[in-house]
Amino acid sequence: MFGMGIQELVVLFLILLLVFGGKKLPQLARGIGQGINEFRKGISGAPAEEEQQQVTSEPQEPVKKSRSKKA
């Protein structure tokens, strides 16, 4: 993984834990993950969540059930 071994990753994690603390580290990782997802969506051209929510929240016309005669 990028030329880093297990020992380097453990040291890096411990430094991050000391700098940001135990409570902020999960929030920081979550924010980075959301940022990466937004970046991927932007590159792929997928519609934003806001646009999808607007489309799905628009009222739809009620579906009329038609009774068909069976032969």
C-alpha positions, 0 to 999 in steps of 0.5 A: 500500500503505497510503499508503507508497511504495517509499522508505518501505518500504526505509527501514522494512526497513533499520530492522528489519534494524538492530534485529533483525539478519539472523538474527532477521528471517526468524524474526520474519516466520515467527512473524508469518505463523504468528500470522496463520494461526492467527488466520484459522483461529480466525475461520473456525471451522476445527478446530485442527491438534491436533484434526485430528492426533488424528482422523487418528492414531486407528487405523482398522479394517482394510478387508475386501475382498469378492469379488463374483461377476461375471455 
